[in-house]
Amino acid sequence: MISQHDILQARILIVDDQPVNVELLEYLLASSGYTAVSATTDPRQVAPWHAERRYDLIILDLHMPGLSGFGVMEQLKPLESDGYLPVLVVTAEPEQKLAALAAGARDFVSKPFDPVEVLTRIRNMLEVRLLHREVVQYNSRLEQTVRQRTAELQRFRSALDATADAIFLLDAASLALLDANEGACRMLGYGRAELLALAPQRLGLGTAEALRGQAARLADYAACIGPARAPELAELELTRQDLALVPVEIYWQLQQGDGAAAVLLGVARDIGERRQARERLAHMARYDSLTGLPNRSLFYQTLSEAIELAQDKGWRIVVLFIALDRFKNINDSLGPGQGDELLRQFSNRLVQCVRLRDTVGRLGGDEFALILTMTRDQQDAVYVANEVREALRAPFDLHGHAAALTASIGIAMYPDDATDPETLVRNADTAMARAKQAGRDGYRFFTAGMNVQVLARLDLEMALRRALDNDELLLYYQPKVNLHTGRVAGAEALLRWQRPGYGMVFPAEFVPVLEDTGLIVRVGAWIIDTACRQIAAWARSPVGPVHVAVNVSSRQFVEGDLEREVRQALDKHKVPAELLELELTETALMSNAERTIVVLGNLKALGIKVAIDDFGTGYSSLAYLQRFPIDKLKIDIAFVRDITTNPNDAAIALAIISMAHSLKLRVIAEGVETRPQLEYLRRNRCDEIQGYYFSRPLPAGEMGQLVEAGKCLPAGPDAPAQPAQTLLIVDDDINVLAALHRLFRRDGYQILTAATPAEGFQLLALHAVQVIVCDQRMPIMSGTEFLSKVKEMYPDTIRIILSGYTGLEAVLDSINRGAIYRFYTKPWDDTQLRDNIRLAFHHYWLMHGSGRRVGQPGEDATAL
C-alpha cells in the first residue's frame, strides 16, 4: 500500500531554464511537504542525474536553449528498461501536447498553471509511478507462477486488498469481472461475490465497446513500444448498490503473460472530495460568499454575454449601479457582523425586485448592480429603480436593532451610453455618484458630461495628495470682532490651496474631496499645527496674542486623534492653550456623544475653547448641548444672510442668542456682509461677528497688520444726541417722499426715507424706528406685505398705510390682523396728517411705557 510518507519522500527533479519558474515550483512542493526535490536550469544534466538518482518524477519544460525537452526525453528512454518515463511536461504551448505525449511524457500542464492543478497531477503521477513499480514487481512474480491461475489470483488479491483504491481485474477477451479488491467492495457497497456476479457495464466501468477499445489500444501500444505502458487516466462515475454515483479517477493497464489470457487491470480512486472542492473553488471564484450573488467577475461575464445577444436581437440593456447611503455609519456603530447581516437582507430584497431573466450582482462592499435585458427601456429602468428604493423603506431587523437605509442609483443603457461592459458599468457608477451628490435616496441617468467631471475629480484628488507634501496648502485668517468693544477679538483659520498652474483654490472646490478621500484627517492635523505656529509667531511680534479658531471636520474628530494632535501642537510651539479655539459642527459632536464629552472635557482641562459651528443646521439635542463642555455658539450664515428681511431667519437668530446667553455661552454670527446686518445683531445682544463687512480672510501678514493697527467697528448709528422720535417713510414715488419729508421736518422728527421695501428693512436694522408710514402700491412688495413682515420683526412699531388705492379689503384685513395701525388716503390734508402722526408717536410712547404692545389683532380699523 502506498503511504503518504512514500509520496512525500519521492524524488522529484524540476527542469526549466527560467529560474523564476523553478523557484515557484520548488516553493509549491516544499510548502506541500515534499522533501526530496532537486532542480536545474541546464537540461544536459537531466539524463546523468537520473541514471544516478532514479527520480520518481521529472517536471520538464519543453523549450530550453541548448537541449529541448524532447531531446531530454530521448536521452531518458534508454535509462528506463520498461519504457516508462516519469515526465510531467510544463509548457506555454498547448499544441505541443500530443507531440510531448508521443515522445514519452506521462502528463501535460499548460502555462500559466494553476497551483492546485499542478499539485494534484504531481501527486497522481507519483502514486501511479509508485504503484506501477509495485505492479511491475508483482507481475514479475506473477509470471513465475502464471500456470497456477488459482494460486496466482489468491496472491494477487492480497496485494489488491492492501490499497484503499478500488481495483478491478477483467478478462480482456470476455470482459468478465475476474476479481476485485476490498476497496472496490467498500466503495460500491457490495460483497465480493455479489460484485463479481455483475457485468462491468452495470458498475459503470464502461460499455463493452469502450473496454475492448481500451484493451486494444493498450495491446497495440505494448506491441509497438514495449511490454509496459503508463496508465491512461480517465474520470468516470461508478454506480453503487444504492444507485448513488461515485466520481472516480481510473486508469487501465493490460497484463499479458506467456500463453495466459490477457487481464485488464483498472484502479479507481474516489475523487468526490476533490470534485466538491473544485466545484466550491469554481463557485467561490464566481459568486459572492456573503450574499450568494454573482460577484464582479461573473457579473461582467454575464453582461458581456447579454451585450452579444443584444447585438443580434437589437435589444437594449439597462445597468443599474446601486450604492447604499451611509452604510458605513451602521457598519461602524453596530459592528461588521450586523453590517454583513444587513447586506444579506438587502440582497434578498433586491432579488425580489427583478425578473428571473435579469441579473443581480454584488460588485463589492455596499455596491450592487442589476442587468435588465430584453425590451427594457428608460421607463422600465425608472420603475425598477423606484422598486429598489421602495424595498428599502421597511426597516431592517438586525437581531433586535432596527436599521433604515436609502440607496443612490446610477443608470446607464446599452447602446446609448456604451457598447462594452466595462464602460457601461463605469458610466452607471458615475451616474450613481451624481445621485449621491444630489442628496442621496434618488437615481440619475448617465450623461456624457459626467465623465468629464469624473476625470476632473480624479485629477483634483491626485493633486491634493501631492499638495500636503509639496507645501501648497496655506491658512488665511478672518477677523472676529467683539460687538461690545468694536475691537478684533480673534480670527478663524481658513484653509486655502495655492495649486501650481491654477492659482488660489477656495475650500468649496476641494474640501469635499478631502472629506471623501479621508485626507482631511492629515490636513486637519496640519491646520492645527500651522495655526499654533502662527499664534506663537504673532505672540513674539508687536501684534501680540491673537485667539485663533480652527475648524475640526467630523471625519477628523471620529477617525483622528484630536486630543493628541492638539497637545503636540501646543507643546511644540509653546502656545498658551487659551489662545486656541476648536470649532466643531453639530454632526461631529453627535456622532458619538459620550466619546465627544470625554474628549472635549480633556481639551477644556487644558484651557482650549470650544465652539459649535453652523449652529441650527444640524441635529444636536438640547439635552446633550448642556452636557457638552462648550463656550460659544456660532450662528450659521444661512440665518444671517436675510436676517433684516426674513422674519423666520431673524426669529431663529434671536432664539439662538437668547438660548446661548441663558446657558452662559457667547454667540458669534458669521457671514455679516452689510451694516444693517451688523446693527441688527448688535442691537439684539449678539457678542461677536465675522464677515466681509469688517474684513475678508487675510494672509497671516495682513492679519497681523490689521490687529496691530487697531481697526475697529464703526459706532452705532443711534447716538444719544439724535432725536428720540424716528419716523420712517417708504414710498416708491420720489416726489411723495420729498413732500412728506418737508411736511414732517417742522415737527422735529428724525426722518428716514426709503424708495423700496428692501431699503426700508436696511434702515430699520440701522435705526430704532417708532412710526412707519408706507405706500400701499409698490413694485415687488405691497405696503401691507412689507408691514406684515415688519410686525414680526419689530412688533413695537406703529405701522401706517398711506395710499390712494381704493381696494380696501386686503388693507382692512391687515388692520384687523394687527399688521397695520391706521390707514390714510391720498391726497392727504397736511394739518390733519401731522396731527395723526403726533398721535401715533403719543400712542407708541404710551403703550411702550405701559408695557402693552400696540397694533394687536382686534383693534378697530379707522380710515380718514
Buried (B, 14 or more C-beta within 10 A) or exposed (E): EBEEEEBBBBBBBBBBBEEEBBEBBBEBBEEEEBEBBBBBBEBEBBBEBBEEEEBBBBBBBBEBEEBBBBBBBBBBBEEBEBBBBBBBBBBEEEEBBEBBBEBBBBBBBBEEBEEEEBBBBBBBBBBBBBBBBBBBEBBEEBBEEEEEEEEBBEBBBEBBBBBBBBBBBBBBEEBEBBBBBBBBBEBBBBEBEEBBEBEBBEBBBBEEEEBBEBBEBBBEBBEEEBBBBBBBBBEBEBBBBEEEEBBBBBBBBBBBBEEBEBBBBBBBBBBEEBBEEBEEEEEEEBBBEEBEBBBBEBBBEBBBEBBEEBEEEEBBBBBBBBBBBEBEEBBBEBEEEBBBBBBBBBBEBBBEBBEEEBBBBBBEEBBBBBBBBBEBEEEBBBBBBEBBBEBBEEEBEBEEBEBEBBBBBBBBBBBBBBEEBEBBBBBBBBBBBBBBEEEBBBBBBBBEEBBEBBEEBEEBBEBBEEBBEEEBBBBBBBBBBBBEEBEBBBBBBBBBBBBEEEEEBEBEEBBBBBBBBEBBBBBBBBBBBBBBBBBBBBBEEEBEBBBBBBBBBBBBBBBBEBBEBBBBBBEEBEBEBEBBBBBBBBBBBBBBBEEBBEBBEBBBEBEBBBBBBBBBBBEBEEEBBEBBBBBBBBBBBBBBBBBBBBBEBBBBBBEBBEBBBEEEBBBBBBBBBBBBBBBBBBBBBBBBBBBEBBBEBBEBEBBBEBBEEEBEBEEBEBEEEEEEBBBBBBBBBEEBBEBBBEBBEEEEBBBBBBBBBBBBBBBBBBBBBBBBBBBBEBEEBBBBBBBBBBBEBBEBBBBBBBBEBEEBEBBBEBBBBBBBBBBBBEEBEEEEBBEBBBEBBEBBEEBBEEEEEBBEEEBEBEEE
